[in-house]
């Protein structure tokens, strides 16, 4: 049986499993769990869909798993379509046992070390996570240091529970079109007159698994990214990250013992733009010894009425 760690404020209770730094539950005002979860003894399928975990060190898809850096092309292991590295391949951060450094009533601190060459990427890398609750906000802080230039884009991957009556507003005027492999083509396109126009709140199109271009570089402090409204609660996301990957959950598994099924949850993942290592016009995702990686993402919840 796994060991879980809970943190709480006057309004939120969040529970985590160090296996993948996975959020198992998030309750507002003692209400229902707002994220999809199922015990692995019942089904591994949600776990295999990255439910609740931290993904990286290079989140999202990388074409052919290849990372050009200086005069070297680094090869990441494939795990999708035979030629794509998704969330850093089959042994990314979602599959590691994070070390719990410290815990108190309101905060949980985790750490993991990636040696040089792990996942095909350079650098001895130290990654730290801090989850903290204050009133009705859950904050995630992520840092990574390295002794060599290396790509990094770390994302939190909960599936937020929704019903067909949900609506999503996104602070983006452009998105990244994708090809048959669900990889960015390299172009940016206006959201206007597309199913991806969430400048005003609307339900998520089932075909959505796209990056929304929030900014052209990471911000120094969290700024509004998206607002998800359901019949029971409202989720506001703010982040320093320049992109938001939105996945409708169209291919979520159907687990009869639970309420988990396709379109029962949506993934809203602040991160760098996908496959940025192969698109020089995308925001830079290279971390160096002199410029460590840092992310702050905040989830603020309130009742819908």
QUIGITA-V606195 format. One record per residue. N is the residue number from 1. PHI is phi in radians with two decimals (* if undefined). Layout:
BEGIN
n-><N	N>
phi-><PHI	PHI>
END
This chain:
BEGIN
n-><1	2	3	4	5	6	7	8	9	10	11	12	13	14	15	16	17	18	19	20	21	22	23	24	25	26	27	28	29	30	31	32	33	34	35	36	37	38	39	40	41	42	43	44	45	46	47	48	49	50	51	52	53	54	55	56	57	58	59	60	61	62	63	64	65	66	67	68	69	70	71	72	73	74	75	76	77	78	79	80	81	82	83	84	85	86	87	88	89	90	91	92	93	94	95	96	97	98	99	100	101	102	103	104	105	106	107	108	109	110	111	112	113	114	115	116	117	118	119	120	121	122	123	124	125	126	127	128	129	130	131	132	133	134	135	136	137	138	139	140	141	142	143	144	145	146	147	148	149	150	151	152	153	154	155	156	157	158	159	160	161	162	163	164	165	166	167	168	169	170	171	172	173	174	175	176	177	178	179	180	181	182	183	184	185	186	187	188	189	190	191	192	193	194	195	196	197	198	199	200	201	202	203	204	205	206	207	208	209	210	211	212	213	214	215	216	217	218	219	220	221	222	223	224	225	226	227	228	229	230	231	232	233	234	235	236	237	238	239	240	241	242	243	244	245	246	247	248	249	250	251	252	253	254	255	256	257	258	259	260	261	262	263	264	265	266	267	268	269	270	271	272	273	274	275	276	277	278	279	280	281	282	283	284	285	286	287	288	289	290	291	292	293	294	295	296	297	298	299	300	301	302	303	304	305>
phi-><*	-1.31	-1.66	-1.99	-2.26	-1.98	-2.21	-2.65	-2.06	-1.20	-2.24	-2.05	-2.26	-2.15	-2.16	-2.27	-2.01	-1.08	-1.24	1.43	0.88	-1.50	-1.41	-1.68	-2.77	-2.55	-2.07	-1.85	0.89	1.12	-1.48	-1.23	-1.12	-1.58	-2.07	-1.24	-2.74	-2.68	-1.12	-1.08	-1.15	-1.43	-2.86	-1.58	-1.12	-1.19	-1.02	-1.21	-1.63	1.19	-1.07	1.49	-1.58	-1.57	-1.98	2.59	-1.24	-2.17	-1.19	1.32	-1.74	-2.15	-1.08	1.02	1.15	-1.78	-2.17	-1.33	-2.55	1.13	-1.63	-2.08	-1.88	-1.57	-1.88	-1.54	-1.22	-1.47	-2.64	-2.59	1.04	1.35	-2.43	-2.13	-1.69	-1.81	0.91	1.31	1.49	-1.26	-2.26	-1.37	-1.08	-1.16	-1.85	-1.71	-1.61	-1.30	-1.52	-1.42	-1.48	-2.80	-2.59	-2.32	-1.03	-1.93	-2.51	-2.33	-2.06	-2.19	-2.54	-2.63	-1.89	-1.94	-1.28	-0.92	1.61	-1.07	1.19	1.43	-1.93	-1.42	1.70	-1.42	-2.12	-2.05	-2.00	-2.19	-2.15	-2.24	-1.81	-2.50	-2.00	-2.53	0.94	-1.90	-2.16	-1.78	-1.95	-1.98	-2.01	-2.25	-2.30	-2.52	-1.98	-2.59	-1.78	-2.69	-0.97	-2.79	-1.38	-2.65	-2.69	-1.78	-2.36	-1.63	-2.15	-1.27	-1.74	-1.44	-1.12	-2.38	-2.14	-1.02	-1.48	-1.22	-2.45	-2.24	-1.97	-2.23	-1.49	-2.61	-1.74	-2.37	-2.41	-1.83	-1.07	-2.16	-1.72	-1.11	-1.65	1.16	-1.79	-1.03	-1.34	1.87	-1.60	-1.92	-2.29	-1.14	-1.32	-0.99	1.13	-2.27	-1.17	-1.75	-1.46	-1.90	-1.15	-2.02	-1.12	-2.71	-1.11	-1.34	-1.15	-1.01	-1.48	-1.39	-2.66	-2.37	-1.57	-1.75	-1.48	-1.32	-2.71	-1.69	-2.92	-1.03	-1.63	-1.38	-2.53	-1.05	-2.25	-0.98	-2.07	-2.75	-2.30	-1.89	-1.99	-2.14	-1.08	-1.89	-2.70	-2.16	-1.97	-1.96	-1.97	-2.20	-2.74	-1.50	-1.30	-1.50	-2.28	-2.34	-1.45	-2.05	-2.15	-1.20	1.39	-1.09	-1.95	-1.08	-1.23	-1.69	-2.02	-0.98	-1.26	-2.31	-1.60	-1.43	-2.88	-0.91	1.25	-1.40	-2.57	-2.14	-1.73	-2.19	-2.07	-1.07	-3.01	-1.24	-1.19	-1.13	0.98	-1.08	-1.12	-1.92	-2.37	-1.03	-1.45	-1.53	-0.97	-1.13	-2.10	-1.59	-1.76	-2.27	-0.99	-1.51	-2.32	-1.13	-1.50	-2.58	-2.43	-2.28	-2.22	-2.12	-2.05	-1.94	-2.10	-2.65	-1.09	-1.26	-2.22>
END
